[in-house]
């Protein structure tokens, strides 16, 4: 993503998208952080709003590390 997530979309992620992740059995969610600080902050705010998450979220500075973490057992 290369844009700031507005509060209405953050709320939609929490109520719809993250619920779908949980229902699908998602265990891990990885984000490759943007070099743009405001984009990174908006993504982190969205994740933090999901207080009852059943999956672990991590942030990475590159795709390779994110994929290694996602695929580990």
C-alpha positions as CSV (number, residue, x, y, z in Angstrom):
1,X,0.0,0.0,0.0
2,X,1.3,3.4,-0.8
3,X,-1.4,5.6,0.8
4,X,-2.5,6.6,4.3
5,X,-5.4,4.5,5.5
6,X,-8.2,6.8,6.6
7,X,-10.2,6.0,9.8
8,X,-13.3,4.7,7.9
9,X,-11.1,2.2,6.0
10,X,-9.2,1.3,9.2
11,X,-12.6,0.4,10.8
12,X,-13.6,-1.6,7.7
13,X,-10.4,-3.6,8.0
14,X,-11.1,-4.4,11.6
15,X,-14.7,-5.4,11.2
16,X,-14.6,-7.2,7.8
17,X,-11.1,-8.0,6.6
18,X,-9.5,-9.2,9.9
19,X,-12.7,-11.2,10.7
20,X,-12.3,-12.9,7.3
21,X,-8.6,-13.6,8.1
22,X,-9.6,-15.2,11.4
23,X,-12.4,-17.2,9.9
24,X,-9.9,-18.5,7.2
25,X,-7.5,-19.6,9.9
26,X,-4.8,-17.0,9.2
27,X,-2.1,-17.3,11.9
28,X,0.4,-14.7,10.7
29,X,0.1,-11.3,9.0
30,X,3.3,-9.6,7.7
31,X,3.7,-6.1,6.4
32,X,6.7,-4.7,4.6
33,X,6.9,-1.2,5.9
34,X,6.9,1.8,3.7
35,X,9.7,4.4,3.7
36,X,6.9,6.9,4.2
37,X,6.4,7.3,8.0
38,X,2.8,8.4,7.8
39,X,1.9,5.3,5.7
40,X,3.6,3.0,8.2
41,X,1.8,4.7,11.1
42,X,-1.6,4.3,9.5
43,X,-1.0,0.6,8.9
44,X,0.1,0.1,12.5
45,X,-2.9,2.0,13.8
46,X,-5.2,-0.2,11.7
47,X,-3.6,-3.4,13.2
48,X,-3.7,-2.0,16.7
49,X,-7.5,-1.4,16.4
50,X,-7.9,-5.1,16.1
51,X,-7.6,-5.8,19.8
52,X,-9.0,-9.3,19.8
53,X,-6.8,-10.6,17.0
54,X,-6.2,-14.3,16.7
55,X,-3.2,-13.9,14.4
56,X,0.3,-12.5,15.0
57,X,1.4,-9.4,13.0
58,X,5.0,-8.4,12.3
59,X,6.5,-5.6,10.4
60,X,9.6,-6.0,8.1
61,X,11.8,-3.8,6.1
62,X,12.0,-6.2,3.2
63,X,9.9,-8.9,1.5
64,X,12.4,-11.7,1.9
65,X,12.4,-11.5,5.7
66,X,8.6,-11.2,5.8
67,X,8.2,-14.3,3.6
68,X,10.6,-16.3,5.8
69,X,8.7,-15.4,8.9
70,X,5.3,-16.2,7.3
71,X,6.5,-19.6,6.1
72,X,8.2,-20.7,9.3
73,X,6.4,-23.5,11.3
